[in-house]
């Protein structure tokens, strides 16, 4: 579908340049030509009815209309449909206020200087940059036009359009939730997403439906699209749960988000779930999750992605201090056999390449117990009624972080 020129945006009651000076709001707006960013993808266009002046303190998740004044770091924008479009100064964008933590890019916070703010991600997160990596250009600059609002002149937030919480009873309850493989990393760009997509390919080869969830991070569809391309179904991220970014979210909010996304993956028939936790082990939300008993009790397998051997060694030590043991190490370091040998020699943990993961060589190491428990439970129940069935001699059942080994001989008639 052809897009109308960005210059066709019009405001029928108040001119855009005067909106920020007015205490009134615009009754109707023409959104033709507006470039809706990936962060806005769950908001239906017909929910947008009017504009409001930019408040002194915009809140994370609020949608805004802005004009691109100066191109900096982001000269392209990922649209709501996933297409990356080239930006031109003067383009009008629908963006979302939020906070960002990216050690290799920007640190930024939801906010504005009057009607000015920064474009902090390709996915459409906006706010004010507080610091940046020295190798990264200055952010693209935006001139805010107004907050997007509904028919009742209420600011639109993406939290209003997330998937329904599992607690609302809209989802059927499965007696057994899919096992979860959590992938965390030593830092940003350590190879977490590539590890996840490789895991998806390998697990699908064992006749499983694999779901992928990106639990934390900043609005961008690249990782989620990669998971979907690898065969994950469904592939979900925090935007599906109503967050444009997760920096500065409480642990309670993240735990509820995890439960919500996992419930939807289970409802879609997932046999297992790969879960990516963004950034590195020292990042605020990642560190909090790995110290939260309620969260770690629901993870079946831990995987560490590392950029180099020293990072892998430090990451394993940190995780062990928290009582967590990675099943294996992967990530960027596995591109170097020497780095793999260094990490294995000190940690005693196997390093696994992306190719080995795609081949499925780790499948029975990652999920042996969960595979048998889920698929053989009906047979066990049948055996208890006195019908003979052929079952493996032993299976490993998982209950939270505790592993219990039991024999099935007693179930045989």
C-alpha positions as a printed NumPy array, in Angstrom:
array([[  0.   ,   0.   ,   0.   ],
       [  1.395,   3.393,  -1.006],
       [  1.926,   5.903,   1.745],
       [  0.713,   9.447,   1.296],
       [  3.406,  12.118,   1.566],
       [  4.413,  12.996,   5.092],
       [  3.699,  16.65 ,   4.32 ],
       [ -0.017,  15.86 ,   4.073],
       [ -0.447,  15.807,   7.853],
       [ -3.   ,  18.442,   8.796],
       [ -4.706,  19.647,  11.938],
       [ -8.196,  20.862,  11.326],
       [ -8.662,  23.106,  14.316],
       [ -5.257,  24.182,  15.598],
       [ -2.117,  24.527,  13.496],
       [  0.625,  22.128,  14.576],
       [  3.093,  24.892,  15.362],
       [  0.591,  26.532,  17.691],
       [ -0.595,  23.379,  19.453],
       [  2.03 ,  23.401,  22.183],
       [  1.08 ,  26.976,  23.1  ],
       [ -2.598,  26.147,  23.44 ],
       [ -4.389,  24.759,  26.473],
       [ -7.053,  23.358,  24.139],
       [ -6.901,  20.134,  22.245],
       [ -7.478,  19.454,  18.578],
       [-10.847,  17.844,  17.874],
       [ -9.848,  15.963,  14.729],
       [ -6.554,  15.129,  13.073],
       [ -5.512,  13.705,   9.742],
       [ -2.928,  10.952,  10.244],
       [ -2.247,  10.282,   6.581],
       [  1.469,  10.266,   5.967],
       [  2.398,   9.731,   9.628],
       [  5.091,   7.116,  10.049],
       [  3.929,   4.851,  12.887],
       [  6.907,   3.306,  14.643],
       [  7.293,  -0.302,  15.772],
       [  6.679,   0.751,  19.373],
       [  3.108,   1.727,  18.414],
       [  2.304,  -1.53 ,  16.63 ],
       [ -0.443,  -2.731,  18.996],
       [ -2.35 ,   0.572,  19.017],
       [ -5.259,   0.562,  16.524],
       [ -5.318,   3.665,  14.326],
       [ -9.002,   4.222,  14.927],
       [ -8.282,   4.651,  18.646],
       [ -6.521,   7.94 ,  17.857],
       [ -8.934,  10.857,  17.745],
       [ -7.186,  14.016,  18.851],
       [ -4.05 ,  15.73 ,  20.112],
       [ -3.177,  17.143,  23.516],
       [ -0.426,  19.582,  24.49 ],
       [  2.838,  17.999,  25.601],
       [  2.854,  17.828,  29.422],
       [  5.775,  18.991,  31.509],
       [  6.575,  15.386,  32.443],
       [  5.514,  12.885,  29.748],
       [  4.995,   9.364,  31.092],
       [  6.599,   6.175,  29.755],
       [  4.279,   4.496,  27.276],
       [  2.475,   7.643,  26.117],
       [  2.206,   8.116,  22.356],
       [  3.244,  11.391,  20.75 ],
       [  3.288,  12.96 ,  17.306],
       [  6.604,  14.555,  16.393],
       [  8.388,  16.085,  13.426],
       [ 11.939,  15.024,  12.618],
       [ 14.039,  18.178,  12.822],
       [ 17.595,  16.83 ,  12.5  ],
       [ 18.857,  13.387,  11.531],
       [ 21.505,  11.932,  13.821],
       [ 22.1  ,   8.336,  14.928],
       [ 18.805,   7.018,  13.572],
       [ 18.298,   7.801,   9.905],
       [ 15.833,   4.959,   9.564],
       [ 12.694,   4.038,  11.466],
       [ 11.236,   0.587,  11.954],
       [  7.541,   0.864,  11.152],
       [  4.687,  -0.895,  12.905],
       [  4.558,  -3.504,  10.124],
       [  8.27 ,  -4.265,  10.473],
       [  9.519,  -2.4  ,   7.399],
       [ 12.536,  -0.153,   7.872],
       [ 11.893,   3.19 ,   6.215],
       [ 14.401,   5.906,   5.352],
       [ 13.767,   9.118,   7.243],
       [ 13.934,  12.664,   5.944],
       [ 13.98 ,  15.847,   7.952],
       [ 10.405,  17.107,   8.128],
       [  8.86 ,  13.622,   8.376],
       [  6.099,  13.265,  10.967],
       [  6.426,  10.263,  13.284],
       [  4.256,   8.524,  15.858],
       [  6.625,   7.691,  18.718],
       [  6.409,   6.485,  22.327],
       [  7.995,   7.99 ,  25.422],
       [ 10.2  ,   5.627,  27.393],
       [ 13.474,   4.967,  29.203],
       [ 16.501,   3.379,  27.593],
       [ 19.58 ,   1.583,  28.909],
       [ 22.019,   0.526,  26.184],
       [ 25.712,   0.464,  27.071],
       [ 26.728,   0.542,  23.39 ],
       [ 24.269,   3.297,  22.475],
       [ 22.15 ,   5.594,  24.652],
       [ 21.104,   6.082,  28.228],
       [ 17.873,   8.09 ,  28.133],
       [ 14.676,   8.86 ,  29.981],
       [ 11.06 ,   9.691,  29.154],
       [ 10.89 ,  13.476,  29.014],
       [ 11.101,  16.583,  26.874],
       [ 12.628,  20.045,  26.87 ],
       [  9.526,  22.007,  26.017],
       [  8.633,  20.666,  22.578],
       [ 12.027,  19.105,  21.857],
       [ 13.228,  15.549,  22.533],
       [ 15.445,  12.812,  21.099],
       [ 14.69 ,   9.746,  19.009],
       [ 16.385,   7.111,  21.17 ],
       [ 15.816,   3.945,  19.126],
       [ 15.066,   2.791,  15.625],
       [ 11.83 ,   1.317,  16.981],
       [ 10.418,   4.724,  17.909],
       [ 11.299,   5.277,  21.58 ],
       [ 11.631,   8.975,  22.423],
       [ 12.836,  10.962,  25.415],
       [ 15.973,  12.813,  26.466],
       [ 19.414,  11.247,  26.106],
       [ 21.486,  11.505,  29.296],
       [ 24.662,   9.784,  28.05 ],
       [ 25.923,   7.869,  25.027],
       [ 28.743,   5.639,  23.871],
       [ 31.575,   7.781,  22.524],
       [ 31.476,   6.04 ,  19.138],
       [ 27.746,   6.729,  18.639],
       [ 26.564,   9.908,  16.854],
       [ 24.235,  12.341,  18.578],
       [ 20.574,  11.262,  18.546],
       [ 18.127,  12.397,  15.903],
       [ 16.195,  15.412,  17.16 ],
       [ 12.406,  15.68 ,  17.255],
       [  9.99 ,  18.593,  17.555],
       [  6.964,  17.403,  19.492],
       [  3.567,  18.283,  18.053],
       [  1.326,  16.803,  20.723],
       [  0.27 ,  13.728,  22.675],
       [ -2.004,  11.347,  20.799],
       [ -5.334,  10.964,  22.581],
       [ -8.628,   9.099,  22.234],
       [-12.191,  10.355,  21.763],
       [-12.4  ,  11.227,  25.442],
       [ -9.26 ,  13.382,  25.202],
       [ -7.323,  10.83 ,  27.284],
       [ -3.635,  10.312,  26.404],
       [ -3.105,   7.001,  24.621],
       [ -0.635,   4.61 ,  26.247],
       [  0.568,   1.324,  24.784],
       [ -0.188,  -0.304,  28.124],
       [ -3.872,  -0.015,  27.244],
       [ -3.414,  -2.342,  24.268],
       [ -1.215,  -5.152,  25.607],
       [ -2.279,  -8.778,  25.684],
       [ -4.772,  -9.538,  28.422],
       [ -3.312, -10.69 ,  31.763],
       [ -3.594, -14.386,  32.514],
       [ -5.27 , -13.508,  35.829],
       [ -8.303, -12.069,  34.036],
       [ -9.474, -15.548,  33.093],
       [ -9.43 , -14.832,  29.368],
       [ -6.929, -17.645,  28.838],
       [ -7.586, -21.329,  29.328],
       [ -5.552, -22.899,  32.116],
       [ -3.113, -25.637,  31.056],
       [ -2.318, -28.217,  33.716],
       [  1.363, -28.077,  32.756],
       [  3.06 , -24.896,  31.563],
       [  5.792, -25.183,  28.911],
       [  9.346, -25.443,  30.255],
       [ 11.408, -22.267,  29.895],
       [ 14.997, -21.947,  28.665],
       [ 16.348, -18.547,  29.748],
       [ 19.205, -16.975,  27.799],
       [ 21.073, -14.165,  29.518],
       [ 24.319, -12.505,  28.528],
       [ 27.491, -10.959,  29.83 ],
       [ 26.741,  -7.678,  28.039],
       [ 24.855,  -6.032,  25.215],
       [ 25.729,  -7.632,  21.85 ],
       [ 27.097, -10.829,  23.425],
       [ 25.075, -12.989,  21.004],
       [ 21.927, -13.653,  23.043],
       [ 19.431, -13.401,  20.185],
       [ 21.559, -15.531,  17.864],
       [ 21.775, -18.126,  20.617],
       [ 17.981, -18.026,  21.009],
       [ 17.304, -18.394,  17.277],
       [ 19.791, -21.262,  17.059],
       [ 18.087, -22.959,  19.997],
       [ 14.724, -22.554,  18.272],
       [ 16.021, -24.276,  15.13 ],
       [ 17.45 , -27.181,  17.117],
       [ 14.422, -27.664,  19.345],
       [ 12.02 , -27.565,  16.388],
       [ 13.972, -30.423,  14.855],
       [ 12.827, -32.621,  17.731],
       [  9.19 , -32.125,  16.774],
       [  8.445, -29.425,  19.325],
       [  6.485, -26.239,  18.905],
       [  8.857, -23.621,  20.261],
       [  7.781, -20.159,  21.417],
       [ 10.178, -17.259,  21.949],
       [  9.8  , -14.349,  24.33 ],
       [ 11.992, -11.277,  24.583],
       [ 11.192, -10.235,  28.125],
       [ 13.233,  -7.047,  28.533],
       [ 14.812,  -4.393,  26.34 ],
       [ 13.934,  -1.387,  24.173],
       [ 11.351,  -1.202,  21.383],
       [ 12.81 ,  -2.847,  18.286],
       [ 11.427,  -5.653,  16.206],
       [ 14.72 ,  -6.989,  14.886],
       [ 15.157,  -9.646,  17.558],
       [ 11.513, -10.744,  17.523],
       [ 11.466, -10.973,  13.717],
       [ 14.641, -13.104,  13.878],
       [ 12.955, -15.461,  16.347],
       [  9.941, -15.734,  14.082],
       [ 12.165, -16.371,  11.043],
       [ 13.824, -19.202,  12.974],
       [ 10.43 , -20.85 ,  13.387],
       [  9.318, -19.648,  16.821],
       [  5.548, -19.534,  17.29 ],
       [  4.483, -17.381,  18.839],
       [  7.304, -14.835,  18.985],
       [  6.436, -12.241,  21.631],
       [  8.122,  -9.287,  23.263],
       [  7.44 ,  -6.785,  26.022],
       [  5.464,  -4.563,  23.637],
       [  2.876,  -7.354,  23.513],
       [  2.657,  -6.934,  27.28 ],
       [  2.188,  -3.154,  27.058],
       [  5.753,  -1.8  ,  27.525],
       [  7.771,   0.262,  25.031],
       [ 10.857,  -0.475,  27.118],
       [ 11.514,  -2.19 ,  30.426],
       [ 14.286,  -0.019,  31.875],
       [ 13.246,   1.144,  35.384],
       [ 10.322,  -1.295,  35.558],
       [  9.798,  -2.938,  38.935],
       [ 10.594,  -6.62 ,  39.402],
       [  6.918,  -7.182,  40.171],
       [  5.91 ,  -5.665,  36.836],
       [  8.449,  -7.831,  35.012],
       [  7.249, -10.972,  36.762],
       [  3.651, -10.179,  35.798],
       [  4.823,  -9.511,  32.234],
       [  6.59 , -12.887,  32.165],
       [  3.473, -14.691,  33.393],
       [  1.316, -12.88 ,  30.846],
       [  3.521, -13.692,  27.857],
       [  4.159, -17.266,  28.976],
       [  0.413, -17.858,  29.364],
       [ -0.193, -16.652,  25.82 ],
       [  2.612, -18.838,  24.476],
       [  1.068, -21.828,  26.269],
       [ -2.354, -20.934,  24.901],
       [ -0.862, -21.027,  21.389],
       [  0.285, -24.611,  21.974],
       [  3.962, -24.095,  22.761],
       [  5.805, -27.195,  23.991],
       [  8.707, -25.114,  25.301],
       [  9.747, -21.459,  25.481],
       [ 13.042, -19.703,  24.841],
       [ 13.283, -16.543,  26.919],
       [ 15.753, -13.746,  26.175],
       [ 16.726, -11.358,  28.962],
       [ 18.306,  -8.224,  27.502],
       [ 21.667,  -6.552,  28.093],
       [ 24.122,  -8.01 ,  30.615],
       [ 24.073,  -9.648,  34.031],
       [ 24.879,  -6.321,  35.706],
       [ 22.005,  -4.395,  34.119],
       [ 19.396,  -3.246,  36.656],
       [ 16.398,  -5.362,  35.608],
       [ 18.459,  -8.421,  34.664],
       [ 20.246,  -8.37 ,  38.009],
       [ 16.927,  -8.056,  39.847],
       [ 15.319, -10.956,  37.98 ],
       [ 18.271, -13.269,  38.647],
       [ 17.937, -12.531,  42.339],
       [ 14.171, -12.988,  42.518],
       [ 13.189, -16.421,  43.933],
       [  9.752, -16.341,  42.288],
       [ 11.283, -15.777,  38.843],
       [ 14.192, -18.211,  39.023],
       [ 11.913, -20.97 ,  40.336],
       [ 10.063, -20.895,  37.008],
       [ 13.143, -21.28 ,  34.786],
       [ 14.017, -24.85 ,  33.79 ],
       [ 17.341, -24.233,  32.05 ],
       [ 19.837, -21.344,  32.084],
       [ 22.112, -20.494,  29.158],
       [ 24.857, -17.857,  29.22 ],
       [ 25.868, -15.967,  26.071],
       [ 29.307, -14.346,  26.325],
       [ 31.395, -12.123,  24.118],
       [ 34.777, -13.434,  25.249],
       [ 36.341, -15.969,  27.602],
       [ 36.94 , -13.53 ,  30.441],
       [ 33.324, -12.402,  30.294],
       [ 32.179, -16.024,  30.322],
       [ 34.302, -16.819,  33.371],
       [ 33.054, -13.776,  35.288],
       [ 29.464, -14.427,  34.204],
       [ 29.51 , -18.049,  35.348],
       [ 31.034, -17.034,  38.684],
       [ 28.34 , -14.385,  39.216],
       [ 25.565, -16.826,  38.329],
       [ 26.987, -19.51 ,  40.614],
       [ 27.122, -16.984,  43.443],
       [ 23.372, -16.593,  42.898],
       [ 22.835, -20.358,  42.946],
       [ 22.344, -20.585,  39.165],
       [ 24.225, -23.016,  36.947],
       [ 24.281, -22.461,  33.164],
       [ 23.7  , -25.665,  31.189],
       [ 26.221, -24.405,  28.625],
       [ 27.904, -21.26 ,  27.299],
       [ 27.313, -19.862,  23.82 ],
       [ 27.406, -16.474,  22.118],
       [ 30.081, -14.516,  20.284],
       [ 32.981, -16.234,  22.058],
       [ 32.132, -19.54 ,  20.347],
       [ 33.4  , -18.082,  17.071],
       [ 36.886, -18.704,  18.478],
       [ 37.966, -22.248,  19.399],
       [ 40.748, -20.796,  21.549],
       [ 38.31 , -18.612,  23.503],
       [ 36.061, -21.649,  23.985],
       [ 38.934, -23.693,  25.402],
       [ 39.892, -20.893,  27.784],
       [ 36.34 , -20.578,  29.104],
       [ 35.834, -24.343,  29.425],
       [ 39.144, -24.82 ,  31.252],
       [ 38.213, -22.392,  34.027],
       [ 34.429, -22.851,  34.299],
       [ 34.142, -26.566,  33.595],
       [ 31.096, -25.751,  31.461],
       [ 30.824, -26.79 ,  27.834],
       [ 30.866, -24.066,  25.171],
       [ 28.434, -24.75 ,  22.316],
       [ 28.465, -23.083,  18.913],
       [ 25.393, -21.779,  17.123],
       [ 25.794, -24.501,  14.488],
       [ 25.707, -27.208,  17.171],
       [ 22.567, -25.683,  18.664],
       [ 20.858, -25.605,  15.261],
       [ 21.74 , -29.271,  14.767],
       [ 19.882, -30.075,  17.988],
       [ 22.914, -31.579,  19.708],
       [ 21.94 , -30.017,  23.047],
       [ 18.221, -30.77 ,  22.969],
       [ 18.206, -33.781,  25.299],
       [ 20.653, -32.068,  27.637],
       [ 18.492, -28.944,  27.83 ],
       [ 15.06 , -30.514,  28.217],
       [ 15.186, -34.249,  28.871],
       [ 12.949, -34.243,  31.944],
       [ 10.403, -31.722,  30.712],
       [ 10.044, -33.523,  27.387],
       [  9.22 , -36.86 ,  29.045],
       [  7.032, -35.497,  31.816],
       [  4.819, -33.532,  29.459],
       [  4.454, -36.168,  26.79 ],
       [  4.287, -39.288,  28.992],
       [  1.998, -38.097,  31.749],
       [ -1.11 , -39.689,  30.118],
       [  0.748, -43.002,  29.881],
       [  1.701, -42.853,  33.556],
       [ -1.923, -42.262,  34.483],
       [ -2.987, -45.171,  32.29 ],
       [ -0.402, -47.4  ,  33.994],
       [ -1.793, -46.503,  37.384],
       [ -5.167, -47.903,  36.322],
       [ -3.623, -51.293,  35.655],
       [ -2.86 , -51.13 ,  31.914],
       [  0.682, -52.127,  30.989],
       [  2.639, -49.511,  29.032],
       [  6.266, -49.403,  27.93 ],
       [  8.015, -46.464,  29.528],
       [ 11.632, -45.489,  30.095],
       [ 13.03 , -46.914,  33.325],
       [ 13.647, -43.464,  34.809],
       [ 12.697, -39.92 ,  34.026],
       [ 13.756, -36.732,  35.678],
       [ 10.953, -34.501,  36.921],
       [ 11.467, -30.85 ,  37.669],
       [  9.69 , -28.979,  40.43 ],
       [ 10.982, -25.417,  40.528],
       [ 14.731, -25.388,  41.051],
       [ 14.794, -28.842,  42.677],
       [ 15.363, -31.968,  40.58 ],
       [ 13.82 , -35.25 ,  41.794],
       [ 14.72 , -38.614,  40.243],
       [ 12.102, -41.323,  40.416],
       [ 11.489, -44.755,  38.939],
       [  8.499, -45.79 ,  36.848],
       [  8.793, -49.5  ,  37.554],
       [  6.145, -49.245,  40.257],
       [  3.645, -47.869,  37.763],
       [  3.626, -51.044,  35.703],
       [  0.714, -53.443,  36.119]])
